[in-house]
């Protein structure tokens, strides 16, 4: 059974934007459509090479079937730039992503890898290439200095000041930025914090068009700092906490590709009104991101007062 959707772009921007200084004017019609390979994949040391999504874009307004989005017939390989060895990826039809089936290869810290993709889209032979460098080993959350585990909602210390969740970490050499992913693992009406300082009700927020996923997931990032001291920290502000119960906090030390993508794909209009394209770090006929990261994870549990 096929599922159909109406879309003007799949996964990422697949149209050209035309703009004038100060007051943007976007002109989109069939002539602006260009077939593209849409890439979304990350390499993480000591993790299997998987979840490499290779999709396609579509013309604005076209009705498409969900199973037509993945480029299942694409030729995909990753090359270890140090050894020169290339490893072909196979398509996993159950998960709709590409992965490496063998056990004779692992992603290593500090090494560079090139992704090569060849695919046919709308009768055109397309090629896309992207190079990423994995950050060096070193990222580590300091469990003793961090504030996590069981924490009462808007907990106060003995001086009556708020105690916020805090992730203190040792930085990873050559990382371009650090991203803390904050995920509520038990988000729902029964766990929603109705006692929030803004007086917000989940039902009213959903009626105004907000989605529960917008409250369930959030992220906070920063650039490398304290170069004379390898430790840094990210505070989890209480306005990011909307549910009681468990949270997963994943810290990423990302490469330059990840940094460019994260900070530009969802912000295509500048303060002056000018429009600009996201930075994809992909050569050829591709858009999206092929990046690398080092990760560490801790858990938080928000208790009712």
C-alpha positions in Angstrom: 0.0 0.0 0.0 1.5 3.3 -1.0 1.2 6.5 1.1 1.1 9.8 -0.7 2.1 13.3 0.4 2.1 16.8 -1.1 5.4 18.5 -0.8 7.5 21.3 -2.3 10.7 19.9 -0.9 11.8 16.5 0.6 14.0 16.5 3.7 15.9 19.6 2.6 15.7 22.6 0.3 15.3 21.3 -3.3 14.3 24.6 -5.0 16.2 27.7 -6.0 15.5 30.9 -4.1 15.6 34.2 -6.0 15.8 37.3 -3.8 16.5 41.1 -3.8 18.3 43.1 -1.2 16.2 44.0 1.9 12.8 42.8 0.7 13.0 39.1 -0.5 11.0 38.0 -3.4 10.8 34.2 -4.1 9.9 33.1 -7.5 9.2 29.4 -7.8 7.8 27.5 -10.7 8.6 24.3 -12.6 11.6 25.9 -14.3 13.3 26.3 -10.9 13.3 22.6 -10.1 16.6 20.7 -10.4 16.9 17.0 -9.5 19.1 16.5 -6.5 20.5 13.7 -4.4 19.5 14.4 -0.8 22.0 13.1 1.7 21.7 12.8 5.5 24.3 10.7 7.3 26.8 10.8 10.1 29.9 8.8 11.0 30.5 8.1 14.7 33.6 6.2 16.0 32.9 2.7 17.4 29.4 2.7 15.9 28.3 0.7 12.8 28.1 2.6 9.6 24.4 2.9 9.1 21.5 5.3 8.9 23.0 6.9 5.8 19.9 8.2 4.1 20.1 8.8 0.3 16.8 10.4 -1.0 15.7 12.6 -3.8 13.9 15.9 -4.1 10.7 16.6 -6.1 9.1 19.5 -8.0 6.9 21.9 -6.0 3.3 20.7 -5.6 3.8 17.2 -7.0 1.9 14.4 -5.4 4.4 11.6 -4.5 4.5 8.2 -2.9 6.5 7.9 0.3 8.3 4.8 -1.1 9.5 6.9 -4.1 11.6 9.2 -1.8 14.6 6.9 -1.1 17.0 6.3 -3.9 17.2 2.6 -3.2 19.1 1.9 -6.4 21.9 4.4 -5.7 25.5 3.4 -5.8 27.0 4.5 -2.4 30.5 4.0 -1.0 32.7 5.4 1.7 36.5 5.7 1.2 39.0 5.8 4.0 41.3 8.6 2.9 44.2 7.3 4.9 44.2 3.7 3.6 42.6 4.4 0.2 40.2 1.5 0.8 36.6 1.9 -0.4 33.6 0.2 1.3 30.3 -0.2 -0.6 27.1 0.4 1.3 24.0 -1.7 0.8 20.3 -0.5 1.0 18.3 -1.7 4.0 14.7 -1.8 2.7 13.2 -2.2 6.2 14.8 1.0 7.4 15.1 2.9 4.1 18.8 3.8 4.7 22.2 2.6 3.5 24.6 0.7 5.7 27.8 -1.4 5.7 27.2 -5.1 6.1 30.7 -6.2 6.9 32.6 -6.4 10.2 36.0 -5.7 8.8 35.9 -2.0 9.1 35.3 0.6 11.8 35.2 4.4 11.9 38.2 5.8 13.7 38.9 9.0 15.6 40.6 11.8 13.7 40.4 10.1 10.2 38.9 11.5 7.1 36.3 9.7 5.0 34.8 10.5 1.5 31.2 9.6 0.6 30.5 9.0 -3.1 26.9 8.7 -4.4 25.7 8.0 -8.0 22.0 7.8 -8.8 19.5 8.4 -11.5 16.8 11.0 -10.8 14.2 11.9 -13.5 16.3 10.2 -16.1 19.4 12.2 -15.2 22.6 10.6 -14.0 23.7 12.5 -10.8 26.8 12.4 -8.7 27.5 13.8 -5.2 30.7 13.8 -3.2 31.4 14.9 0.4 34.4 14.7 2.7 34.3 14.6 6.5 36.9 14.4 9.2 36.0 12.7 12.5 36.9 14.8 15.6 39.7 13.4 17.7 39.1 11.3 20.8 38.7 13.3 24.0 35.1 14.2 24.5 33.9 13.1 27.9 31.1 14.3 30.2 32.4 14.9 33.7 29.9 13.0 35.8 31.2 14.4 39.1 30.9 18.1 38.1 27.7 17.8 36.0 24.2 18.2 37.5 22.0 15.3 36.3 20.1 12.3 37.6 17.1 12.9 39.8 16.3 16.6 40.0 13.1 18.1 41.3 11.4 20.5 38.8 12.9 24.0 39.3 14.8 22.7 42.3 16.3 25.4 44.7 19.6 25.2 46.5 20.2 26.2 50.2 20.5 29.9 49.1 17.1 29.7 47.4 18.5 29.9 43.9 17.5 27.7 41.0 19.6 24.6 40.3 19.6 23.9 36.6 20.7 20.7 34.9 24.3 21.1 33.8 26.6 19.2 31.5 30.3 19.7 32.1 32.6 18.1 29.6 36.1 17.7 28.4 36.4 19.0 24.8 37.4 16.9 21.8 40.4 18.3 19.8 39.5 19.6 16.3 35.7 19.6 16.9 33.9 22.5 15.2 31.1 22.8 17.7 29.3 21.1 20.5 25.6 20.2 20.5 23.5 19.0 23.4 20.4 17.0 22.4 17.7 17.1 25.0 15.0 14.4 24.6 12.0 13.8 27.0 11.5 10.0 26.9 8.0 10.0 28.4 6.3 13.0 26.8 2.5 13.2 27.0 -0.5 14.8 28.6 0.0 12.9 31.9 3.6 14.0 32.3 3.3 17.6 31.0 4.4 20.2 33.6 1.3 22.3 34.0 3.0 24.2 36.8 5.4 25.9 34.4 6.1 29.6 35.1 4.5 30.7 31.7 1.2 29.2 32.7 1.0 27.2 29.4 -1.4 24.3 28.9 -0.5 21.6 26.5 -4.0 21.4 25.0 -4.0 25.2 24.2 -0.5 24.9 22.7 -1.6 22.1 20.4 -4.7 24.1 19.4 -2.4 27.0 18.4 -0.5 24.7 16.1 2.4 23.7 18.2 3.4 20.0 18.0 4.3 17.9 21.0 7.6 17.0 19.4 8.6 20.7 19.5 8.4 20.5 23.3 9.7 16.9 23.6 13.0 17.6 21.7 15.4 20.5 21.9 19.0 21.3 21.4 21.6 23.8 22.6 25.0 24.3 21.0 28.2 26.3 21.5 31.6 26.7 19.8 34.8 25.4 21.4 36.1 27.6 24.2 38.5 27.7 27.1 41.4 26.8 25.0 43.8 26.8 28.0 41.4 24.6 29.9 39.9 21.6 28.0 36.7 21.7 30.1 33.5 23.5 29.2 29.8 23.3 30.1 26.3 23.6 28.7 23.4 24.6 31.0 20.0 23.1 30.4 17.6 26.1 31.0 14.3 25.2 32.7 12.3 26.6 29.8 13.5 23.6 27.8 11.9 21.2 30.3 8.2 20.6 29.6 7.6 17.1 31.0 8.2 15.2 34.2 10.1 12.0 34.0 13.3 10.7 32.2 15.4 12.7 29.7 18.3 11.6 27.5 21.1 14.1 27.1 23.4 13.3 24.2 26.4 15.5 23.8 27.9 15.7 20.2 31.3 17.0 19.3 30.7 17.7 15.6 32.9 18.3 12.6 32.7 21.4 10.3 30.1 19.8 8.0 27.8 19.1 10.9 28.3 22.7 12.2 27.5 24.3 8.9 24.4 22.2 8.3 23.0 22.6 11.8 23.4 26.4 11.8 22.1 27.1 8.3 19.6 24.5 7.1 16.7 26.0 9.1 17.8 29.7 8.9 17.6 30.9 5.3 16.7 34.5 6.0 19.2 37.0 7.5 18.4 39.8 9.9 18.3 42.2 6.9 15.7 40.1 5.1 18.1 38.7 2.5 17.7 35.0 1.7 20.6 32.7 1.4 21.2 29.0 0.8 22.2 26.6 3.5 25.8 25.4 3.6 25.9 21.7 2.6 29.6 20.9 2.0 28.6 18.6 -0.8 30.1 18.8 -4.3 28.2 17.9 -7.4 24.5 17.2 -7.5 23.8 16.8 -3.8 22.3 18.7 -0.9 22.1 17.8 2.7 24.8 16.7 5.2 27.5 14.1 5.5 29.2 14.7 8.8 30.9 13.1 11.7 30.7 13.4 15.5 32.0 12.0 18.8 29.3 11.5 21.5 28.7 10.9 25.1 25.4 10.4 27.0 23.9 10.9 30.4 20.3 10.8 31.8 18.2 13.2 33.7 15.0 12.5 35.7 12.7 15.4 36.5 10.7 14.7 39.7 7.4 16.4 40.8 7.8 18.9 43.6 
